[in-house]
């Protein structure tokens, strides 16, 4: 129900932004003083503002996709318009306090703000398309059969749907294959809440099936790997349990990706890989996931135990239970500044590497996007992880 409550706030803030833009345009005089021009500009302004709401009522297809993409682009532009405008107002206030007079050239100030919003938005859109490779290396003080080391490629948060499709996945697969890893793992949020939004799933499954690794490709589900209505990133509560669809499972099977549903696999008789379901939305057939103690029960803890989990957490319990490493996603590292400053307060490890007693934790910022089609101050990435055994 959060979408219902926040929609009026979103609309009011957009009306405030429209008012400020119109007031700035009138400083230039001419046609911007005409009522008909102001009305026309307001109507054009309203299209991206209302795009996500319009898409809500559109059936699956290209029209719905067009409005969702437009609305998601606007969310990023809207955010930075408010941030930059707010910063300009604060600077103007301090200028008045110090100099004792108001800044006179408001047209220039507004122009600088507009240029900054445009440049940051373009940069954010470009950054979202570039997939980086982030290396990590650590040692687990256990024997792993005859293996001296293991090269893992970690991906997460693909968010296949309206934002992410074939071209981005093609780049991801190429990056993964360039690393020549021993095993590839995907830490959840493969889908974006709506399997119907996956365009041409057959082609997508085919490109993902091209991932090369010695021991295969494994995945767990995240909180977005469920069928759920979402508006601008916010959910509607309908009283029903949120579950993955059978189509999602079939897609992964066709893509050559083994989904681990609260289960461990012993790989090469040398190490365990355990895939945990999401803590809040564990998916079909699972009412409550196993605790950290339960998941290691029955495993040979003299062998390395690697845990694949979507949301970073439960580190102390996993360490106490004998797990050696946990690989996560979920946070996107905030995706867009200043989100990357906030996430550090929400998770013990919101991005990168952290050691918790004997447990090694890695959280990736992910490959895809959620909401705005931008990355500012963060990167889209896969992780190249080299683990040594002694």
C-alpha positions, 0 to 999 in steps of 0.5 A: 500500500506504500504506492498509494500513500506516496503517490500524492507526495510524488505528484505534489513535489512534481507540481512544485518542480513545475512551478519553479521551472515555469518561474525561471522560464518567465525570466526570459520573457517573450513566448514564456509569458504567454498563457497558451505556452505555459499550458502547453509546457505543463501538459508536456511536463506531465507526460513523464510525470504520469508515465508510470501511472499510465503504464499501470493501466496498459496491457503487456506490450510495447506501449506499456514498455515505452511508458515504463521506460519514460517514467523510470528515466524521469525518476532519475531526472526528477531526483537530481532536479530536486537535489540540485535545486535544493542545493542552489536554494541553500547556497542562495540563503547563505549568500544572502546571510553573508552578503546581505543581498539576494542573488540577482541573476536568477536566470543564470543560476537556473541555467546552471542548475538545468545544465547540471541536471542534464549532464548528471542524467546523461552520465548516469544513463551511460554509467548504467550500461557499462559493466565493470569487473571487480576483483576480490581475493581471500583465503579459507583455512580449510582443505578443499579436496585436491583444489588449491584455489577456486575462481568464482564469478559473482553476478546479482540483481539482473532485474530482467524486465522492462529496464534490462534485456538482451543487449545488457545480458549479452554484455554481462555474459561476455564479461563473465566468459572473459574471466574464465571462472571455475563457477558462476553464481547469481545472488538473486533478483534475476527478474523484476517482479513480472515475468511477463515483462521479460521481452523475448525470453527464448533469446534471453535464455539462449544468451544466458546458456552461453555462460561458460564455467567448469562447474556450472551456473547456480542461483538463488532467488531474491525479493524481486523474483516474485510475481507482484504489482509495483508502481515506481518501485513501491508495492501493493499489498493484496493479502496474498503470499508473494511467490515466484512463478513456474515460468521463472523456474522454467526460464532458469532451467532453459538458461542452464542455471541451477536454482538452489532452493534452500539446499546445498550441493557438494561440488567436485567432492571439494566444497559446498555451495548453499543457496538460500531463499530470500528471507521475506519472500522465499518463493513457491514451496518454502514457507520459512527458510532454514536457519543458519544452524539448520543449513550447515547441519549434516554438512562436512564442515571440514570442507569449505561452505560457501553460501549464496544469499540475496540480501546481506545479513545473518553474518554472525549466525552464519559464522557461528554455524561454520559457513566460510563465505557468503556472497550477496547482492540486493543493495545496488550500493545505493545505485544513485548518489546519495543512495550510496551514502545511505546504504552503509547505515542499513547493512553491516556490509552494504558493498564490497568485502567484510570479514566477520570472525572467520566468515568472508562476506562479499556484497556486489552492486549488481549488474542491472537496475531497479527503478531509475535507469541510471547509476551515479556514484556506483557501478554495474559490475560482476565480481571475480573472486579468487579463494585460496585453500590451505 
